[in-house]
Amino acid sequence: MDRPGKFEHHRYVGDKRTQVVYDVDELGADDEHLITELMEAETFLCFGPDTLAEARNRGYRLYAPQRAASPG
């Protein structure tokens, strides 16, 4: 999926409502609606630095299907 306009320089986008972070670069076409809905709801957050470790440091967890697909 292409990165949303507001986040063209960010790989990880978090949902403040659920404390879930999405790896936009690895998100499949079936899940694009999640990012679209997140942008419409305006409950998103980016991380600095733009890393999964920083997202986890702030209490966010990786989207479950991406977590299951990641090695290790």
C-alpha positions as CSV (number, residue, x, y, z in Angstrom):
1,M,0.0,0.0,0.0
2,D,1.1,3.6,-0.6
3,R,1.8,5.7,2.4
4,P,-0.9,8.2,3.3
5,G,-0.1,11.8,2.2
6,K,0.3,13.1,5.8
7,F,2.7,10.2,6.5
8,E,4.7,9.9,3.3
9,H,7.9,9.9,5.4
10,H,6.6,7.5,8.1
11,R,6.5,3.7,7.9
12,Y,4.7,3.2,11.2
13,V,1.3,4.7,11.9
14,G,-0.5,4.2,15.2
15,D,-4.2,4.2,16.2
16,K,-4.7,6.1,19.4
17,R,-8.0,4.3,20.1
18,T,-6.6,0.8,20.2
19,Q,-2.9,1.3,20.7
20,V,-2.2,-0.7,17.6
21,V,0.6,0.3,15.2
22,Y,0.5,-0.6,11.5
23,D,3.5,-1.1,9.3
24,V,2.1,0.7,6.2
25,D,4.8,-0.7,3.9
26,E,3.9,-4.3,4.7
27,L,0.1,-3.8,4.9
28,G,-1.8,-5.9,2.4
29,A,-4.5,-4.7,0.0
30,D,-7.1,-6.4,2.1
31,D,-6.2,-4.2,5.1
32,E,-5.9,-0.8,3.3
33,H,-9.4,0.1,4.6
34,L,-7.9,0.2,8.1
35,I,-5.6,3.1,7.2
36,T,-8.3,4.9,5.3
37,E,-10.6,4.7,8.3
38,L,-7.9,5.8,10.6
39,M,-7.2,8.9,8.5
40,E,-10.9,9.8,8.4
41,A,-11.2,9.4,12.2
42,E,-8.1,11.5,12.7
43,T,-6.9,9.3,15.6
44,F,-3.5,8.5,14.1
45,L,0.0,9.0,15.5
46,C,3.4,8.8,14.1
47,F,6.6,8.0,15.9
48,G,10.0,9.7,16.1
49,P,12.2,7.9,15.4
50,D,10.0,6.0,12.9
51,T,10.7,2.5,14.3
52,L,8.7,-0.3,15.7
53,A,10.9,-0.2,18.8
54,E,9.7,3.4,19.4
55,A,6.1,2.5,18.9
56,R,6.5,-0.4,21.4
57,N,8.3,2.0,23.8
58,R,5.1,4.1,23.7
59,G,2.9,1.1,24.5
60,Y,1.7,0.3,21.0
61,R,1.7,-3.2,19.6
62,L,2.0,-4.3,16.0
63,Y,-1.2,-5.2,14.2
64,A,-1.9,-8.9,14.9
65,P,-1.7,-10.2,11.3
66,Q,1.6,-8.4,10.8
67,R,2.9,-9.7,14.1
68,A,2.0,-13.3,13.2
69,A,3.7,-12.9,9.8
70,S,6.9,-11.4,11.1
71,P,9.9,-13.6,11.7
72,G,11.0,-14.1,15.3
